[in-house]
Amino acid sequence: MKKTVIAMFTLLFGIAQQTTGVNVDAILYVDTEMPCLREFEKLSGRIVIRNHGEDDIKLIKGTPVFPEMLAFHQLYLFPDISVQEEERITARPAQSPYIRARIKNGIDSWVQRNQDIMTLKKGETLEVNFEHRELEVLHGAGNRLLPFKAELYLSPNTWIPIEVQPPIMVACGAKFIPLTVTETGVKYDRDAVRISRVQIGTNEFLLASEKFSYYRLIDLQPDDTVTHSNKVITITQKNGKVLTIPEADIARVSAERAEGKRKARQLETEN
């Protein structure tokens, strides 16, 4: 079985290299703060595709209900490790060959039926925004930061490497320290706001969860103390400065943090 899987991977890897005659640039701009948290944070951002070649390329057009279809069905995100390492981590045959085959078969079928397909001609550019794109994170990866790569499948038989900014890393070993006292039994409120300190290596930040959504609020120092009561989060820093975040402001504070991080990355890239 293992030899079969490796043979399939080798075949598909060879297909991935069949880019002769294709001149396509693809860049994935990630808004989700890196490194992201496995199973809690999904990717948001945009993908920009430019066709510099002579031949038209076929891309999923999306629908009014699902305009970001391309980012979910034609974009392949995968751990940047070998088949052997994937099998060692998961203690099972590698899944990457099967995922590639699933993407290829799906896109080939759409193109053949000309269903929800658009044509990108020479010199044209397509930009697709997306939210909540899941990653196939490998269970058993321990405390490592797991890197990811991205490729775009073009029918027939062409995989285009995608530049990713910033590089995708998943903090498989992030440590969560719950700070909110949770009621049990009939008083348990599934939608209540809960606060945790999250440690990734030497970095630490405050994470709020609300109705199965997760929000990064503020970077923390080891000596900072955090309390959560009466629908208010209070952060007391070592220098005595006190910050308060009402539960009603969680989404706004998180969005402002994310925008600040995005602008900082942009300035760093420009410089």
matplotlib code that plots the C-alpha trace (Angstrom):
import matplotlib.pyplot as plt

x = [0.0, 2.8, 4.6, 1.4, 0.8, 4.4, 4.0, 0.8, 2.5, 5.4, 3.0, 1.1, 4.2, 5.3, 2.0, 2.5, 5.7, 4.0, 3.9, 5.6, 4.0, 2.0, 2.8, 0.6, 1.4, -0.6, -0.2, -2.1, -2.4, -3.3, -5.1, -5.2, -2.4, 0.5, 1.2, -2.5, -4.1, -5.0, -8.7, -9.6, -8.5, -9.4, -7.7, -9.0, -7.5, -7.4, -5.8, -4.6, -4.1, -2.5, -2.3, 0.9, 0.8, -0.6, -3.2, -6.4, -6.8, -10.0, -10.9, -14.0, -16.2, -18.1, -21.7, -23.7, -24.1, -20.5, -18.3, -15.1, -15.6, -12.1, -10.4, -12.1, -12.1, -9.2, -6.7, -4.7, -3.2, -0.9, 1.7, 5.2, 6.7, 7.6, 5.2, 7.4, 7.1, 3.4, 3.0, 5.3, 3.2, -0.2, 0.7, -1.4, -0.9, -0.3, -3.5, -1.9, -2.1, -5.8, -6.6, -4.7, -6.7, -10.0, -9.2, -8.1, -11.1, -13.5, -12.0, -11.6, -15.3, -16.4, -14.2, -15.6, -19.2, -18.3, -20.1, -19.4, -16.2, -14.6, -11.8, -8.8, -7.1, -3.6, -3.0, -6.1, -6.1, -8.6, -8.8, -10.9, -11.5, -12.3, -13.0, -13.0, -10.8, -9.9, -6.5, -5.9, -3.8, -2.0, -2.9, 0.1, 2.4, 3.4, 4.7, 6.1, 5.2, 3.9, 4.5, 2.1, 2.4, -0.2, -0.8, -3.5, -4.8, -5.4, -7.1, -5.7, -2.8, -1.1, -0.3, 0.9, 2.9, 1.5, 3.5, 2.0, 2.3, 3.0, 4.0, 1.4, 2.5, 0.2, 1.0, 0.3, 1.6, -0.1, -0.9, -4.3, -4.8, -8.6, -9.4, -13.2, -15.0, -17.5, -20.9, -21.8, -25.1, -28.2, -26.5, -23.9, -24.2, -22.7, -22.7, -21.1, -17.8, -14.8, -11.3, -7.9, -4.2, -2.5, 1.2, 3.1, 6.7, 7.7, 4.8, 1.5, -1.8, -5.4, -8.0, -11.8, -14.3, -17.9, -20.5, -17.8, -15.9, -12.4, -10.8, -7.2, -7.4, -4.0, -0.4, 0.5, 3.6, 4.1, 3.6, 0.3, -2.8, -6.2, -9.7, -13.1, -16.2, -19.4, -19.0, -15.7, -12.1, -9.5, -5.8, -3.4, 0.1, 3.3, 3.7, 0.3, -1.5, -5.0, -6.8, -10.5, -12.4, -16.2, -17.5, -19.5, -16.2, -14.5, -15.1, -14.0, -10.8, -9.9, -10.5, -8.4, -5.6, -5.8, -5.7, -2.7, -0.9, -1.8, -0.5, 2.7, 3.3, 2.6, 5.1, 7.7, 7.2, 7.5, 10.7]
y = [0.0, 2.4, 1.8, 2.5, 5.8, 6.9, 5.9, 7.9, 10.9, 10.7, 10.6, 13.6, 15.5, 14.9, 16.3, 19.3, 20.1, 20.2, 23.9, 24.2, 26.9, 28.2, 31.7, 32.4, 34.3, 33.6, 35.3, 34.5, 37.4, 36.1, 38.3, 35.7, 36.5, 34.1, 31.6, 30.6, 28.2, 24.7, 24.0, 27.4, 29.9, 29.6, 31.5, 34.7, 36.8, 37.1, 35.4, 37.3, 35.4, 37.0, 35.3, 36.3, 33.4, 33.1, 30.5, 31.1, 29.5, 28.1, 29.2, 28.6, 31.7, 31.4, 32.1, 34.9, 32.6, 31.3, 33.9, 32.6, 29.1, 29.1, 29.5, 26.4, 24.1, 25.1, 26.2, 23.4, 24.2, 21.5, 20.9, 21.6, 18.3, 15.0, 12.1, 10.1, 12.8, 13.1, 9.3, 9.4, 12.2, 10.7, 7.0, 6.4, 6.6, 10.1, 11.9, 14.4, 12.2, 11.7, 15.3, 16.3, 13.7, 15.0, 18.6, 17.6, 15.4, 18.1, 20.9, 18.7, 17.8, 21.5, 22.5, 19.6, 20.6, 24.4, 24.7, 27.9, 28.4, 31.6, 32.2, 34.3, 35.6, 36.9, 40.1, 39.6, 39.5, 37.9, 38.7, 36.6, 37.4, 34.6, 33.9, 30.8, 28.6, 25.5, 23.8, 20.1, 20.2, 17.0, 15.6, 14.4, 17.1, 17.9, 21.3, 22.3, 25.2, 23.5, 25.3, 25.2, 25.7, 26.5, 25.5, 26.3, 23.6, 24.4, 21.8, 19.8, 18.4, 21.7, 22.8, 26.3, 27.2, 30.1, 32.8, 33.2, 36.4, 36.1, 32.4, 30.2, 28.6, 26.6, 26.5, 22.9, 23.1, 26.3, 26.3, 27.5, 28.8, 29.4, 32.4, 32.4, 30.5, 28.3, 27.3, 23.6, 21.7, 23.6, 26.9, 26.2, 28.8, 27.6, 31.1, 32.9, 34.8, 32.9, 34.2, 32.4, 33.2, 31.6, 30.8, 30.2, 29.7, 32.9, 34.9, 35.3, 36.9, 37.1, 35.1, 35.5, 32.9, 33.8, 31.7, 29.5, 32.5, 33.4, 36.8, 37.8, 40.9, 42.0, 40.8, 39.9, 39.9, 37.1, 39.5, 40.9, 39.8, 39.3, 39.1, 38.6, 39.5, 41.5, 41.3, 43.2, 42.0, 43.8, 43.6, 45.0, 45.4, 45.2, 49.0, 49.5, 50.5, 49.1, 48.3, 47.3, 45.6, 45.3, 42.1, 44.3, 45.6, 42.3, 42.1, 45.8, 45.4, 42.2, 43.8, 46.9, 44.6, 42.6, 45.8, 47.1, 43.8, 43.9, 47.5, 46.6, 43.7, 45.9, 48.5, 45.8, 44.4, 47.9, 48.7]
z = [0.0, 0.9, -2.4, -4.2, -2.4, -3.1, -6.8, -7.0, -5.4, -7.8, -10.8, -9.5, -8.7, -12.3, -13.4, -11.1, -13.0, -16.4, -16.7, -20.1, -22.2, -19.2, -18.0, -15.1, -11.9, -8.7, -5.4, -2.2, 0.2, 3.7, 6.2, 9.0, 11.5, 11.4, 12.8, 12.9, 15.4, 14.2, 14.3, 15.6, 12.9, 9.2, 6.4, 5.0, 2.3, -1.5, -4.4, -7.5, -10.8, -13.9, -17.3, -19.2, -21.6, -25.1, -24.1, -22.3, -18.9, -17.3, -13.8, -11.6, -12.0, -8.8, -8.2, -6.6, -3.5, -3.5, -5.3, -3.7, -5.1, -6.7, -3.4, -2.0, -5.1, -7.4, -4.8, -3.0, 0.4, 1.8, 4.5, 3.2, 4.2, 2.5, 2.0, 4.4, 7.1, 6.6, 7.1, 10.2, 11.8, 11.1, 11.2, 8.1, 4.3, 2.9, 1.9, -0.4, -3.6, -3.0, -2.3, -5.5, -7.5, -6.0, -7.0, -10.5, -11.2, -9.9, -12.0, -15.1, -14.8, -14.5, -17.5, -19.7, -18.8, -19.0, -15.7, -13.6, -15.7, -16.9, -19.4, -18.4, -21.6, -22.1, -20.1, -17.9, -14.1, -11.7, -8.0, -5.6, -1.9, 0.4, 4.1, 6.4, 4.2, 6.2, 6.3, 6.4, 9.6, 10.4, 13.8, 15.7, 14.5, 18.1, 19.1, 15.7, 13.5, 10.4, 7.1, 4.2, 0.4, -2.2, -5.8, -8.4, -10.6, -14.3, -16.4, -18.0, -15.9, -14.8, -11.3, -10.8, -7.7, -5.7, -3.9, -0.4, 1.6, 4.5, 4.5, 6.1, 9.4, 11.8, 15.5, 16.2, 19.7, 20.9, 24.6, 25.8, 29.3, 29.9, 32.0, 32.0, 34.7, 32.8, 34.3, 34.0, 33.7, 32.7, 33.2, 30.5, 27.8, 24.5, 23.1, 26.1, 25.6, 26.8, 27.2, 27.0, 27.1, 24.1, 24.1, 20.8, 21.8, 23.6, 22.2, 24.0, 23.2, 24.4, 22.5, 22.8, 21.6, 21.0, 19.1, 17.6, 16.3, 17.6, 18.0, 18.8, 21.1, 22.4, 22.8, 26.4, 28.5, 31.1, 34.0, 32.6, 34.5, 32.9, 34.5, 32.8, 34.8, 34.3, 30.5, 30.7, 30.1, 32.1, 31.4, 34.0, 32.8, 34.8, 34.6, 36.2, 33.0, 32.9, 29.7, 29.5, 26.6, 26.9, 25.4, 22.9, 21.5, 21.0, 17.2, 16.7, 18.8, 17.0, 13.6, 14.5, 15.6, 12.3, 10.3, 12.2, 11.6, 7.9, 7.5, 9.3, 6.9, 4.0, 5.1, 5.8, 2.3, 0.7, 2.5]

ax = plt.figure().add_subplot(projection="3d")
ax.plot(x, y, z, "-o")
ax.set_aspect("equal")
plt.show()
